[in-house]
Amino acid sequence: MKLYLDTSTPETILKLDDKEYRENFDRDLAEKLLKFIHDKLAENHKTFQDITEITFMSGPGSFTGLRIGASIINALASELNIPLFDHHGEKHKIILPDYGRGANISKPRK
């Protein structure tokens, strides 16, 4: 089963083969994303071990969303020993998010 994940916008998109699921986690993405993937796999009578490859929308997009999504798919691909691709179809050992611009770091108050 092929897994596609896009966490670049507030609406998370998960595709399992030809089935698509959308969810808005607001500020709970880090807490709920892995369970969301697990639950959708279970709905399809599958487990993590049934995933044969992962594609990730690596950006540009939300800093936090991309960071969380990349962390989860990198861990899954590594643990399951399966191929990992970015949304351009390029294969990677790990995916680094593309934020689309430099970090906006504010100056310290003191």
Buried (B, 14 or more C-beta within 10 A) or exposed (E): BBBBBBBBEEEBBBBBEEEEBEBEBEEEBBEBBBEBBEEBBEEEEBEBEEBEBBBBBBBEBBBEBBBBBBBBBBEBBEEBEBBBBBBEEEEBEEBEBBBEEEEEEEEEEE
